[in-house]
C-alpha cells in the first residue's frame, strides 16, 4: 500500500512493531498520536495522547516521536496525564471523532476519555467539543467513540441508540 500512496504523492513513514516490543495494538497508532496540517491549525502539528494501558504507551517509541517531530512544526503532548497522581486518558481519534471541516470533536466519556483533558485538547486545537455518554447493550460505557460514530466530508454515521441522554443525543444530531 505504501507504494501506491507514495506514487499518489503522499509522504509515507513506515515503522514496525516487533514481537519483543509487546505492543499487540500497534496497528492502531491513531490512538496515541494525530497529525494536523497547517491549513487546519495554522502550523503543521503532531499531538500525543495519554493511553490507558502500558502496552499502548510502549508504542510511543522515542525514535518514532523524533521522526514525527522532525516533520511537523509544532508538538502538543497530553501524555503527562498518564503519570499524574490521578492518571487519566484521552486516546486520540479512538475517543475523539473529528469533523475537521467544521472543527467539531465528538467524544463519548469513558475511562479512556477524560472530560478535563478533552476540554483542554479542544481549547488548544480550537475545536468545538461535543461530549456525551454512550452505553453498549450491556449498559457499559462505550470505550472508544469511533466504534459508534464516524464523520466523513459528506456522510456521518452514528449509533444514536447508544446515547441515553436525550439532550446529548440532540446535541450530536445538531
Chimera marker file (.cmm) of the C-alpha trace (Angstrom):
<marker_set name="trace">
<marker id="1" x="0.000" y="0.000" z="0.000" r="1" g="1" b="0" radius="0.5"/>
<marker id="2" x="2.829" y="2.431" z="0.786" r="1" g="1" b="0" radius="0.5"/>
<marker id="3" x="3.993" y="2.218" z="-2.838" r="1" g="1" b="0" radius="0.5"/>
<marker id="4" x="0.579" y="3.293" z="-4.131" r="1" g="1" b="0" radius="0.5"/>
<marker id="5" x="0.384" y="6.115" z="-1.596" r="1" g="1" b="0" radius="0.5"/>
<marker id="6" x="3.877" y="7.328" z="-2.464" r="1" g="1" b="0" radius="0.5"/>
<marker id="7" x="3.032" y="7.261" z="-6.172" r="1" g="1" b="0" radius="0.5"/>
<marker id="8" x="-0.037" y="9.357" z="-5.378" r="1" g="1" b="0" radius="0.5"/>
<marker id="9" x="2.201" y="11.985" z="-3.756" r="1" g="1" b="0" radius="0.5"/>
<marker id="10" x="1.634" y="11.049" z="-0.118" r="1" g="1" b="0" radius="0.5"/>
<marker id="11" x="4.658" y="11.117" z="2.198" r="1" g="1" b="0" radius="0.5"/>
<marker id="12" x="4.770" y="7.754" z="3.975" r="1" g="1" b="0" radius="0.5"/>
<marker id="13" x="6.743" y="6.905" z="7.122" r="1" g="1" b="0" radius="0.5"/>
<marker id="14" x="6.943" y="3.200" z="7.959" r="1" g="1" b="0" radius="0.5"/>
<marker id="15" x="7.672" y="1.773" z="11.393" r="1" g="1" b="0" radius="0.5"/>
<marker id="16" x="7.459" y="-1.823" z="12.525" r="1" g="1" b="0" radius="0.5"/>
<marker id="17" x="6.271" y="-3.333" z="15.776" r="1" g="1" b="0" radius="0.5"/>
<marker id="18" x="8.350" y="-6.371" z="16.607" r="1" g="1" b="0" radius="0.5"/>
<marker id="19" x="7.145" y="-9.117" z="18.943" r="1" g="1" b="0" radius="0.5"/>
<marker id="20" x="9.671" y="-8.077" z="21.617" r="1" g="1" b="0" radius="0.5"/>
<marker id="21" x="8.061" y="-4.605" z="21.794" r="1" g="1" b="0" radius="0.5"/>
<marker id="22" x="4.988" y="-6.262" z="23.363" r="1" g="1" b="0" radius="0.5"/>
<marker id="23" x="2.639" y="-3.856" z="21.565" r="1" g="1" b="0" radius="0.5"/>
<marker id="24" x="-0.203" y="-6.015" z="20.207" r="1" g="1" b="0" radius="0.5"/>
<marker id="25" x="-2.357" y="-2.984" z="19.283" r="1" g="1" b="0" radius="0.5"/>
<marker id="26" x="0.382" y="-1.083" z="17.427" r="1" g="1" b="0" radius="0.5"/>
<marker id="27" x="-1.681" y="-1.364" z="14.257" r="1" g="1" b="0" radius="0.5"/>
<marker id="28" x="-3.845" y="1.456" z="15.716" r="1" g="1" b="0" radius="0.5"/>
<marker id="29" x="-1.420" y="4.413" z="16.016" r="1" g="1" b="0" radius="0.5"/>
<marker id="30" x="-4.324" y="6.879" z="15.678" r="1" g="1" b="0" radius="0.5"/>
<marker id="31" x="-4.957" y="6.354" z="19.393" r="1" g="1" b="0" radius="0.5"/>
<marker id="32" x="-1.581" y="7.677" z="20.569" r="1" g="1" b="0" radius="0.5"/>
<marker id="33" x="-0.928" y="10.421" z="18.025" r="1" g="1" b="0" radius="0.5"/>
<marker id="34" x="-2.738" y="12.569" z="15.482" r="1" g="1" b="0" radius="0.5"/>
<marker id="35" x="-1.444" y="14.905" z="12.798" r="1" g="1" b="0" radius="0.5"/>
<marker id="36" x="-2.962" y="18.197" z="11.752" r="1" g="1" b="0" radius="0.5"/>
<marker id="37" x="-1.938" y="20.153" z="8.640" r="1" g="1" b="0" radius="0.5"/>
<marker id="38" x="-1.093" y="23.852" z="8.711" r="1" g="1" b="0" radius="0.5"/>
<marker id="39" x="-4.371" y="24.589" z="6.918" r="1" g="1" b="0" radius="0.5"/>
<marker id="40" x="-6.243" y="23.239" z="9.964" r="1" g="1" b="0" radius="0.5"/>
<marker id="41" x="-4.290" y="24.782" z="12.861" r="1" g="1" b="0" radius="0.5"/>
<marker id="42" x="-2.048" y="27.445" z="11.344" r="1" g="1" b="0" radius="0.5"/>
<marker id="43" x="1.044" y="25.255" z="11.570" r="1" g="1" b="0" radius="0.5"/>
<marker id="44" x="1.619" y="21.562" z="10.928" r="1" g="1" b="0" radius="0.5"/>
<marker id="45" x="1.082" y="19.878" z="14.303" r="1" g="1" b="0" radius="0.5"/>
<marker id="46" x="1.533" y="16.436" z="15.843" r="1" g="1" b="0" radius="0.5"/>
<marker id="47" x="-0.425" y="15.677" z="19.029" r="1" g="1" b="0" radius="0.5"/>
<marker id="48" x="0.424" y="12.892" z="21.508" r="1" g="1" b="0" radius="0.5"/>
<marker id="49" x="-2.222" y="11.337" z="23.753" r="1" g="1" b="0" radius="0.5"/>
<marker id="50" x="-2.267" y="9.635" z="27.169" r="1" g="1" b="0" radius="0.5"/>
<marker id="51" x="-3.003" y="5.932" z="26.843" r="1" g="1" b="0" radius="0.5"/>
<marker id="52" x="-4.638" y="3.756" z="29.496" r="1" g="1" b="0" radius="0.5"/>
<marker id="53" x="-2.591" y="0.577" z="29.077" r="1" g="1" b="0" radius="0.5"/>
<marker id="54" x="1.172" y="0.260" z="29.315" r="1" g="1" b="0" radius="0.5"/>
<marker id="55" x="1.371" y="-1.749" z="26.078" r="1" g="1" b="0" radius="0.5"/>
<marker id="56" x="-0.222" y="1.177" z="24.235" r="1" g="1" b="0" radius="0.5"/>
<marker id="57" x="2.216" y="3.633" z="25.858" r="1" g="1" b="0" radius="0.5"/>
<marker id="58" x="5.099" y="1.433" z="24.695" r="1" g="1" b="0" radius="0.5"/>
<marker id="59" x="4.086" y="2.114" z="21.082" r="1" g="1" b="0" radius="0.5"/>
<marker id="60" x="5.283" y="5.689" z="21.568" r="1" g="1" b="0" radius="0.5"/>
<marker id="61" x="8.928" y="4.832" z="20.986" r="1" g="1" b="0" radius="0.5"/>
<marker id="62" x="11.462" y="7.660" z="21.078" r="1" g="1" b="0" radius="0.5"/>
<marker id="63" x="12.733" y="7.245" z="17.503" r="1" g="1" b="0" radius="0.5"/>
<marker id="64" x="9.174" y="7.323" z="16.150" r="1" g="1" b="0" radius="0.5"/>
<marker id="65" x="8.387" y="10.527" z="18.015" r="1" g="1" b="0" radius="0.5"/>
<marker id="66" x="11.679" y="12.062" z="16.882" r="1" g="1" b="0" radius="0.5"/>
<marker id="67" x="10.857" y="11.392" z="13.252" r="1" g="1" b="0" radius="0.5"/>
<marker id="68" x="7.298" y="12.705" z="13.609" r="1" g="1" b="0" radius="0.5"/>
<marker id="69" x="8.565" y="15.808" z="15.404" r="1" g="1" b="0" radius="0.5"/>
<marker id="70" x="11.041" y="16.438" z="12.575" r="1" g="1" b="0" radius="0.5"/>
<marker id="71" x="8.195" y="16.507" z="10.027" r="1" g="1" b="0" radius="0.5"/>
<marker id="72" x="5.814" y="18.774" z="11.964" r="1" g="1" b="0" radius="0.5"/>
<marker id="73" x="6.341" y="22.381" z="13.075" r="1" g="1" b="0" radius="0.5"/>
<marker id="74" x="4.689" y="22.007" z="16.464" r="1" g="1" b="0" radius="0.5"/>
<marker id="75" x="4.243" y="19.258" z="19.056" r="1" g="1" b="0" radius="0.5"/>
<marker id="76" x="1.435" y="19.161" z="21.607" r="1" g="1" b="0" radius="0.5"/>
<marker id="77" x="1.504" y="16.460" z="24.264" r="1" g="1" b="0" radius="0.5"/>
<marker id="78" x="-1.093" y="15.428" z="26.806" r="1" g="1" b="0" radius="0.5"/>
<marker id="79" x="0.880" y="12.346" z="27.889" r="1" g="1" b="0" radius="0.5"/>
<marker id="80" x="1.736" y="13.838" z="31.297" r="1" g="1" b="0" radius="0.5"/>
<marker id="81" x="-1.731" y="12.731" z="32.412" r="1" g="1" b="0" radius="0.5"/>
<marker id="82" x="-0.599" y="9.078" z="32.315" r="1" g="1" b="0" radius="0.5"/>
<marker id="83" x="1.770" y="9.578" z="35.225" r="1" g="1" b="0" radius="0.5"/>
<marker id="84" x="-0.116" y="12.161" z="37.278" r="1" g="1" b="0" radius="0.5"/>
<marker id="85" x="-1.182" y="11.391" z="40.849" r="1" g="1" b="0" radius="0.5"/>
<marker id="86" x="-4.622" y="10.566" z="39.431" r="1" g="1" b="0" radius="0.5"/>
<marker id="87" x="-3.961" y="9.184" z="35.925" r="1" g="1" b="0" radius="0.5"/>
<marker id="88" x="-6.495" y="9.933" z="33.218" r="1" g="1" b="0" radius="0.5"/>
<marker id="89" x="-6.588" y="9.318" z="29.497" r="1" g="1" b="0" radius="0.5"/>
<marker id="90" x="-7.647" y="10.667" z="26.111" r="1" g="1" b="0" radius="0.5"/>
<marker id="91" x="-6.963" y="8.013" z="23.494" r="1" g="1" b="0" radius="0.5"/>
<marker id="92" x="-6.660" y="10.091" z="20.320" r="1" g="1" b="0" radius="0.5"/>
<marker id="93" x="-9.075" y="9.539" z="17.474" r="1" g="1" b="0" radius="0.5"/>
<marker id="94" x="-10.324" y="6.413" z="19.166" r="1" g="1" b="0" radius="0.5"/>
<marker id="95" x="-12.215" y="8.686" z="21.570" r="1" g="1" b="0" radius="0.5"/>
<marker id="96" x="-12.241" y="11.911" z="19.527" r="1" g="1" b="0" radius="0.5"/>
<marker id="97" x="-14.228" y="11.632" z="16.304" r="1" g="1" b="0" radius="0.5"/>
<marker id="98" x="-13.269" y="14.743" z="14.355" r="1" g="1" b="0" radius="0.5"/>
<marker id="99" x="-15.330" y="16.765" z="11.953" r="1" g="1" b="0" radius="0.5"/>
<marker id="100" x="-12.298" y="18.599" z="10.618" r="1" g="1" b="0" radius="0.5"/>
<marker id="101" x="-14.282" y="20.697" z="8.156" r="1" g="1" b="0" radius="0.5"/>
<marker id="102" x="-16.424" y="22.256" z="10.913" r="1" g="1" b="0" radius="0.5"/>
<marker id="103" x="-13.830" y="21.824" z="13.698" r="1" g="1" b="0" radius="0.5"/>
<marker id="104" x="-16.134" y="19.796" z="15.948" r="1" g="1" b="0" radius="0.5"/>
<marker id="105" x="-14.814" y="16.933" z="18.100" r="1" g="1" b="0" radius="0.5"/>
<marker id="106" x="-17.346" y="14.331" z="19.265" r="1" g="1" b="0" radius="0.5"/>
<marker id="107" x="-16.379" y="12.314" z="22.327" r="1" g="1" b="0" radius="0.5"/>
<marker id="108" x="-18.106" y="9.641" z="24.405" r="1" g="1" b="0" radius="0.5"/>
<marker id="109" x="-16.934" y="9.917" z="28.006" r="1" g="1" b="0" radius="0.5"/>
<marker id="110" x="-15.308" y="6.753" z="29.394" r="1" g="1" b="0" radius="0.5"/>
<marker id="111" x="-12.225" y="5.569" z="31.263" r="1" g="1" b="0" radius="0.5"/>
<marker id="112" x="-10.337" y="6.314" z="28.034" r="1" g="1" b="0" radius="0.5"/>
<marker id="113" x="-11.877" y="9.772" z="27.518" r="1" g="1" b="0" radius="0.5"/>
<marker id="114" x="-11.477" y="12.099" z="30.486" r="1" g="1" b="0" radius="0.5"/>
<marker id="115" x="-13.535" y="15.274" z="30.200" r="1" g="1" b="0" radius="0.5"/>
<marker id="116" x="-10.896" y="17.667" z="31.546" r="1" g="1" b="0" radius="0.5"/>
<marker id="117" x="-8.280" y="16.516" z="29.012" r="1" g="1" b="0" radius="0.5"/>
<marker id="118" x="-10.843" y="16.609" z="26.183" r="1" g="1" b="0" radius="0.5"/>
<marker id="119" x="-11.699" y="20.198" z="27.083" r="1" g="1" b="0" radius="0.5"/>
<marker id="120" x="-8.009" y="21.168" z="27.211" r="1" g="1" b="0" radius="0.5"/>
<marker id="121" x="-7.480" y="19.491" z="23.824" r="1" g="1" b="0" radius="0.5"/>
<marker id="122" x="-10.431" y="21.376" z="22.271" r="1" g="1" b="0" radius="0.5"/>
<marker id="123" x="-9.192" y="24.696" z="23.635" r="1" g="1" b="0" radius="0.5"/>
<marker id="124" x="-5.624" y="24.125" z="22.435" r="1" g="1" b="0" radius="0.5"/>
<marker id="125" x="-6.693" y="22.955" z="18.946" r="1" g="1" b="0" radius="0.5"/>
<marker id="126" x="-9.600" y="25.417" z="18.660" r="1" g="1" b="0" radius="0.5"/>
<marker id="127" x="-12.302" y="22.786" z="18.192" r="1" g="1" b="0" radius="0.5"/>
<marker id="128" x="-15.853" y="22.856" z="19.498" r="1" g="1" b="0" radius="0.5"/>
<marker id="129" x="-16.324" y="19.847" z="21.771" r="1" g="1" b="0" radius="0.5"/>
<marker id="130" x="-19.496" y="17.744" z="21.836" r="1" g="1" b="0" radius="0.5"/>
<marker id="131" x="-19.314" y="15.417" z="24.855" r="1" g="1" b="0" radius="0.5"/>
<marker id="132" x="-21.855" y="12.705" z="25.570" r="1" g="1" b="0" radius="0.5"/>
<marker id="133" x="-22.299" y="9.434" z="27.410" r="1" g="1" b="0" radius="0.5"/>
<marker id="134" x="-22.662" y="6.358" z="25.257" r="1" g="1" b="0" radius="0.5"/>
<marker id="135" x="-23.565" y="2.903" z="26.538" r="1" g="1" b="0" radius="0.5"/>
<marker id="136" x="-23.267" y="-0.509" z="24.937" r="1" g="1" b="0" radius="0.5"/>
<marker id="137" x="-26.079" y="-3.065" z="25.019" r="1" g="1" b="0" radius="0.5"/>
<marker id="138" x="-24.952" y="-4.258" z="28.496" r="1" g="1" b="0" radius="0.5"/>
<marker id="139" x="-25.093" y="-0.683" z="29.840" r="1" g="1" b="0" radius="0.5"/>
<marker id="140" x="-21.311" y="-0.249" z="29.957" r="1" g="1" b="0" radius="0.5"/>
<marker id="141" x="-19.688" y="2.980" z="28.698" r="1" g="1" b="0" radius="0.5"/>
<marker id="142" x="-18.557" y="2.912" z="25.073" r="1" g="1" b="0" radius="0.5"/>
<marker id="143" x="-14.759" y="2.774" z="25.455" r="1" g="1" b="0" radius="0.5"/>
<marker id="144" x="-13.951" y="4.438" z="22.091" r="1" g="1" b="0" radius="0.5"/>
<marker id="145" x="-16.265" y="6.850" z="20.295" r="1" g="1" b="0" radius="0.5"/>
<marker id="146" x="-15.105" y="5.584" z="16.898" r="1" g="1" b="0" radius="0.5"/>
<marker id="147" x="-16.853" y="2.240" z="17.475" r="1" g="1" b="0" radius="0.5"/>
<marker id="148" x="-20.220" y="4.011" z="17.421" r="1" g="1" b="0" radius="0.5"/>
<marker id="149" x="-19.591" y="7.015" z="15.189" r="1" g="1" b="0" radius="0.5"/>
<marker id="150" x="-17.821" y="8.151" z="12.046" r="1" g="1" b="0" radius="0.5"/>
<marker id="151" x="-17.738" y="11.570" z="10.371" r="1" g="1" b="0" radius="0.5"/>
<marker id="152" x="-16.669" y="11.996" z="6.760" r="1" g="1" b="0" radius="0.5"/>
<marker id="153" x="-16.762" y="15.008" z="4.457" r="1" g="1" b="0" radius="0.5"/>
<marker id="154" x="-20.252" y="14.265" z="3.156" r="1" g="1" b="0" radius="0.5"/>
<marker id="155" x="-21.575" y="11.480" z="5.384" r="1" g="1" b="0" radius="0.5"/>
<marker id="156" x="-21.788" y="10.805" z="9.117" r="1" g="1" b="0" radius="0.5"/>
<marker id="157" x="-22.819" y="7.549" z="10.774" r="1" g="1" b="0" radius="0.5"/>
<marker id="158" x="-23.762" y="7.375" z="14.442" r="1" g="1" b="0" radius="0.5"/>
<marker id="159" x="-25.484" y="4.831" z="16.671" r="1" g="1" b="0" radius="0.5"/>
<marker id="160" x="-27.851" y="7.268" z="18.376" r="1" g="1" b="0" radius="0.5"/>
<marker id="161" x="-29.412" y="4.429" z="20.382" r="1" g="1" b="0" radius="0.5"/>
<marker id="162" x="-26.182" y="4.271" z="22.397" r="1" g="1" b="0" radius="0.5"/>
<marker id="163" x="-26.606" y="7.878" z="23.602" r="1" g="1" b="0" radius="0.5"/>
<marker id="164" x="-29.021" y="7.611" z="26.516" r="1" g="1" b="0" radius="0.5"/>
<marker id="165" x="-29.483" y="11.289" z="27.402" r="1" g="1" b="0" radius="0.5"/>
<marker id="166" x="-31.964" y="12.969" z="25.015" r="1" g="1" b="0" radius="0.5"/>
<marker id="167" x="-30.223" y="16.352" z="25.314" r="1" g="1" b="0" radius="0.5"/>
<marker id="168" x="-26.847" y="14.793" z="24.487" r="1" g="1" b="0" radius="0.5"/>
<marker id="169" x="-28.376" y="12.915" z="21.563" r="1" g="1" b="0" radius="0.5"/>
<marker id="170" x="-29.881" y="16.170" z="20.272" r="1" g="1" b="0" radius="0.5"/>
<marker id="171" x="-26.501" y="17.911" z="20.576" r="1" g="1" b="0" radius="0.5"/>
<marker id="172" x="-24.841" y="15.187" z="18.492" r="1" g="1" b="0" radius="0.5"/>
<marker id="173" x="-27.578" y="15.481" z="15.847" r="1" g="1" b="0" radius="0.5"/>
<marker id="174" x="-27.242" y="19.281" z="15.615" r="1" g="1" b="0" radius="0.5"/>
<link id1="1" id2="2" r="1" g="1" b="0" radius="0.2"/>
<link id1="2" id2="3" r="1" g="1" b="0" radius="0.2"/>
<link id1="3" id2="4" r="1" g="1" b="0" radius="0.2"/>
<link id1="4" id2="5" r="1" g="1" b="0" radius="0.2"/>
<link id1="5" id2="6" r="1" g="1" b="0" radius="0.2"/>
<link id1="6" id2="7" r="1" g="1" b="0" radius="0.2"/>
<link id1="7" id2="8" r="1" g="1" b="0" radius="0.2"/>
<link id1="8" id2="9" r="1" g="1" b="0" radius="0.2"/>
<link id1="9" id2="10" r="1" g="1" b="0" radius="0.2"/>
<link id1="10" id2="11" r="1" g="1" b="0" radius="0.2"/>
<link id1="11" id2="12" r="1" g="1" b="0" radius="0.2"/>
<link id1="12" id2="13" r="1" g="1" b="0" radius="0.2"/>
<link id1="13" id2="14" r="1" g="1" b="0" radius="0.2"/>
<link id1="14" id2="15" r="1" g="1" b="0" radius="0.2"/>
<link id1="15" id2="16" r="1" g="1" b="0" radius="0.2"/>
<link id1="16" id2="17" r="1" g="1" b="0" radius="0.2"/>
<link id1="17" id2="18" r="1" g="1" b="0" radius="0.2"/>
<link id1="18" id2="19" r="1" g="1" b="0" radius="0.2"/>
<link id1="19" id2="20" r="1" g="1" b="0" radius="0.2"/>
<link id1="20" id2="21" r="1" g="1" b="0" radius="0.2"/>
<link id1="21" id2="22" r="1" g="1" b="0" radius="0.2"/>
<link id1="22" id2="23" r="1" g="1" b="0" radius="0.2"/>
<link id1="23" id2="24" r="1" g="1" b="0" radius="0.2"/>
<link id1="24" id2="25" r="1" g="1" b="0" radius="0.2"/>
<link id1="25" id2="26" r="1" g="1" b="0" radius="0.2"/>
<link id1="26" id2="27" r="1" g="1" b="0" radius="0.2"/>
<link id1="27" id2="28" r="1" g="1" b="0" radius="0.2"/>
<link id1="28" id2="29" r="1" g="1" b="0" radius="0.2"/>
<link id1="29" id2="30" r="1" g="1" b="0" radius="0.2"/>
<link id1="30" id2="31" r="1" g="1" b="0" radius="0.2"/>
<link id1="31" id2="32" r="1" g="1" b="0" radius="0.2"/>
<link id1="32" id2="33" r="1" g="1" b="0" radius="0.2"/>
<link id1="33" id2="34" r="1" g="1" b="0" radius="0.2"/>
<link id1="34" id2="35" r="1" g="1" b="0" radius="0.2"/>
<link id1="35" id2="36" r="1" g="1" b="0" radius="0.2"/>
<link id1="36" id2="37" r="1" g="1" b="0" radius="0.2"/>
<link id1="37" id2="38" r="1" g="1" b="0" radius="0.2"/>
<link id1="38" id2="39" r="1" g="1" b="0" radius="0.2"/>
<link id1="39" id2="40" r="1" g="1" b="0" radius="0.2"/>
<link id1="40" id2="41" r="1" g="1" b="0" radius="0.2"/>
<link id1="41" id2="42" r="1" g="1" b="0" radius="0.2"/>
<link id1="42" id2="43" r="1" g="1" b="0" radius="0.2"/>
<link id1="43" id2="44" r="1" g="1" b="0" radius="0.2"/>
<link id1="44" id2="45" r="1" g="1" b="0" radius="0.2"/>
<link id1="45" id2="46" r="1" g="1" b="0" radius="0.2"/>
<link id1="46" id2="47" r="1" g="1" b="0" radius="0.2"/>
<link id1="47" id2="48" r="1" g="1" b="0" radius="0.2"/>
<link id1="48" id2="49" r="1" g="1" b="0" radius="0.2"/>
<link id1="49" id2="50" r="1" g="1" b="0" radius="0.2"/>
<link id1="50" id2="51" r="1" g="1" b="0" radius="0.2"/>
<link id1="51" id2="52" r="1" g="1" b="0" radius="0.2"/>
<link id1="52" id2="53" r="1" g="1" b="0" radius="0.2"/>
<link id1="53" id2="54" r="1" g="1" b="0" radius="0.2"/>
<link id1="54" id2="55" r="1" g="1" b="0" radius="0.2"/>
<link id1="55" id2="56" r="1" g="1" b="0" radius="0.2"/>
<link id1="56" id2="57" r="1" g="1" b="0" radius="0.2"/>
<link id1="57" id2="58" r="1" g="1" b="0" radius="0.2"/>
<link id1="58" id2="59" r="1" g="1" b="0" radius="0.2"/>
<link id1="59" id2="60" r="1" g="1" b="0" radius="0.2"/>
<link id1="60" id2="61" r="1" g="1" b="0" radius="0.2"/>
<link id1="61" id2="62" r="1" g="1" b="0" radius="0.2"/>
<link id1="62" id2="63" r="1" g="1" b="0" radius="0.2"/>
<link id1="63" id2="64" r="1" g="1" b="0" radius="0.2"/>
<link id1="64" id2="65" r="1" g="1" b="0" radius="0.2"/>
<link id1="65" id2="66" r="1" g="1" b="0" radius="0.2"/>
<link id1="66" id2="67" r="1" g="1" b="0" radius="0.2"/>
<link id1="67" id2="68" r="1" g="1" b="0" radius="0.2"/>
<link id1="68" id2="69" r="1" g="1" b="0" radius="0.2"/>
<link id1="69" id2="70" r="1" g="1" b="0" radius="0.2"/>
<link id1="70" id2="71" r="1" g="1" b="0" radius="0.2"/>
<link id1="71" id2="72" r="1" g="1" b="0" radius="0.2"/>
<link id1="72" id2="73" r="1" g="1" b="0" radius="0.2"/>
<link id1="73" id2="74" r="1" g="1" b="0" radius="0.2"/>
<link id1="74" id2="75" r="1" g="1" b="0" radius="0.2"/>
<link id1="75" id2="76" r="1" g="1" b="0" radius="0.2"/>
<link id1="76" id2="77" r="1" g="1" b="0" radius="0.2"/>
<link id1="77" id2="78" r="1" g="1" b="0" radius="0.2"/>
<link id1="78" id2="79" r="1" g="1" b="0" radius="0.2"/>
<link id1="79" id2="80" r="1" g="1" b="0" radius="0.2"/>
<link id1="80" id2="81" r="1" g="1" b="0" radius="0.2"/>
<link id1="81" id2="82" r="1" g="1" b="0" radius="0.2"/>
<link id1="82" id2="83" r="1" g="1" b="0" radius="0.2"/>
<link id1="83" id2="84" r="1" g="1" b="0" radius="0.2"/>
<link id1="84" id2="85" r="1" g="1" b="0" radius="0.2"/>
<link id1="85" id2="86" r="1" g="1" b="0" radius="0.2"/>
<link id1="86" id2="87" r="1" g="1" b="0" radius="0.2"/>
<link id1="87" id2="88" r="1" g="1" b="0" radius="0.2"/>
<link id1="88" id2="89" r="1" g="1" b="0" radius="0.2"/>
<link id1="89" id2="90" r="1" g="1" b="0" radius="0.2"/>
<link id1="90" id2="91" r="1" g="1" b="0" radius="0.2"/>
<link id1="91" id2="92" r="1" g="1" b="0" radius="0.2"/>
<link id1="92" id2="93" r="1" g="1" b="0" radius="0.2"/>
<link id1="93" id2="94" r="1" g="1" b="0" radius="0.2"/>
<link id1="94" id2="95" r="1" g="1" b="0" radius="0.2"/>
<link id1="95" id2="96" r="1" g="1" b="0" radius="0.2"/>
<link id1="96" id2="97" r="1" g="1" b="0" radius="0.2"/>
<link id1="97" id2="98" r="1" g="1" b="0" radius="0.2"/>
<link id1="98" id2="99" r="1" g="1" b="0" radius="0.2"/>
<link id1="99" id2="100" r="1" g="1" b="0" radius="0.2"/>
<link id1="100" id2="101" r="1" g="1" b="0" radius="0.2"/>
<link id1="101" id2="102" r="1" g="1" b="0" radius="0.2"/>
<link id1="102" id2="103" r="1" g="1" b="0" radius="0.2"/>
<link id1="103" id2="104" r="1" g="1" b="0" radius="0.2"/>
<link id1="104" id2="105" r="1" g="1" b="0" radius="0.2"/>
<link id1="105" id2="106" r="1" g="1" b="0" radius="0.2"/>
<link id1="106" id2="107" r="1" g="1" b="0" radius="0.2"/>
<link id1="107" id2="108" r="1" g="1" b="0" radius="0.2"/>
<link id1="108" id2="109" r="1" g="1" b="0" radius="0.2"/>
<link id1="109" id2="110" r="1" g="1" b="0" radius="0.2"/>
<link id1="110" id2="111" r="1" g="1" b="0" radius="0.2"/>
<link id1="111" id2="112" r="1" g="1" b="0" radius="0.2"/>
<link id1="112" id2="113" r="1" g="1" b="0" radius="0.2"/>
<link id1="113" id2="114" r="1" g="1" b="0" radius="0.2"/>
<link id1="114" id2="115" r="1" g="1" b="0" radius="0.2"/>
<link id1="115" id2="116" r="1" g="1" b="0" radius="0.2"/>
<link id1="116" id2="117" r="1" g="1" b="0" radius="0.2"/>
<link id1="117" id2="118" r="1" g="1" b="0" radius="0.2"/>
<link id1="118" id2="119" r="1" g="1" b="0" radius="0.2"/>
<link id1="119" id2="120" r="1" g="1" b="0" radius="0.2"/>
<link id1="120" id2="121" r="1" g="1" b="0" radius="0.2"/>
<link id1="121" id2="122" r="1" g="1" b="0" radius="0.2"/>
<link id1="122" id2="123" r="1" g="1" b="0" radius="0.2"/>
<link id1="123" id2="124" r="1" g="1" b="0" radius="0.2"/>
<link id1="124" id2="125" r="1" g="1" b="0" radius="0.2"/>
<link id1="125" id2="126" r="1" g="1" b="0" radius="0.2"/>
<link id1="126" id2="127" r="1" g="1" b="0" radius="0.2"/>
<link id1="127" id2="128" r="1" g="1" b="0" radius="0.2"/>
<link id1="128" id2="129" r="1" g="1" b="0" radius="0.2"/>
<link id1="129" id2="130" r="1" g="1" b="0" radius="0.2"/>
<link id1="130" id2="131" r="1" g="1" b="0" radius="0.2"/>
<link id1="131" id2="132" r="1" g="1" b="0" radius="0.2"/>
<link id1="132" id2="133" r="1" g="1" b="0" radius="0.2"/>
<link id1="133" id2="134" r="1" g="1" b="0" radius="0.2"/>
<link id1="134" id2="135" r="1" g="1" b="0" radius="0.2"/>
<link id1="135" id2="136" r="1" g="1" b="0" radius="0.2"/>
<link id1="136" id2="137" r="1" g="1" b="0" radius="0.2"/>
<link id1="137" id2="138" r="1" g="1" b="0" radius="0.2"/>
<link id1="138" id2="139" r="1" g="1" b="0" radius="0.2"/>
<link id1="139" id2="140" r="1" g="1" b="0" radius="0.2"/>
<link id1="140" id2="141" r="1" g="1" b="0" radius="0.2"/>
<link id1="141" id2="142" r="1" g="1" b="0" radius="0.2"/>
<link id1="142" id2="143" r="1" g="1" b="0" radius="0.2"/>
<link id1="143" id2="144" r="1" g="1" b="0" radius="0.2"/>
<link id1="144" id2="145" r="1" g="1" b="0" radius="0.2"/>
<link id1="145" id2="146" r="1" g="1" b="0" radius="0.2"/>
<link id1="146" id2="147" r="1" g="1" b="0" radius="0.2"/>
<link id1="147" id2="148" r="1" g="1" b="0" radius="0.2"/>
<link id1="148" id2="149" r="1" g="1" b="0" radius="0.2"/>
<link id1="149" id2="150" r="1" g="1" b="0" radius="0.2"/>
<link id1="150" id2="151" r="1" g="1" b="0" radius="0.2"/>
<link id1="151" id2="152" r="1" g="1" b="0" radius="0.2"/>
<link id1="152" id2="153" r="1" g="1" b="0" radius="0.2"/>
<link id1="153" id2="154" r="1" g="1" b="0" radius="0.2"/>
<link id1="154" id2="155" r="1" g="1" b="0" radius="0.2"/>
<link id1="155" id2="156" r="1" g="1" b="0" radius="0.2"/>
<link id1="156" id2="157" r="1" g="1" b="0" radius="0.2"/>
<link id1="157" id2="158" r="1" g="1" b="0" radius="0.2"/>
<link id1="158" id2="159" r="1" g="1" b="0" radius="0.2"/>
<link id1="159" id2="160" r="1" g="1" b="0" radius="0.2"/>
<link id1="160" id2="161" r="1" g="1" b="0" radius="0.2"/>
<link id1="161" id2="162" r="1" g="1" b="0" radius="0.2"/>
<link id1="162" id2="163" r="1" g="1" b="0" radius="0.2"/>
<link id1="163" id2="164" r="1" g="1" b="0" radius="0.2"/>
<link id1="164" id2="165" r="1" g="1" b="0" radius="0.2"/>
<link id1="165" id2="166" r="1" g="1" b="0" radius="0.2"/>
<link id1="166" id2="167" r="1" g="1" b="0" radius="0.2"/>
<link id1="167" id2="168" r="1" g="1" b="0" radius="0.2"/>
<link id1="168" id2="169" r="1" g="1" b="0" radius="0.2"/>
<link id1="169" id2="170" r="1" g="1" b="0" radius="0.2"/>
<link id1="170" id2="171" r="1" g="1" b="0" radius="0.2"/>
<link id1="171" id2="172" r="1" g="1" b="0" radius="0.2"/>
<link id1="172" id2="173" r="1" g="1" b="0" radius="0.2"/>
<link id1="173" id2="174" r="1" g="1" b="0" radius="0.2"/>
</marker_set>
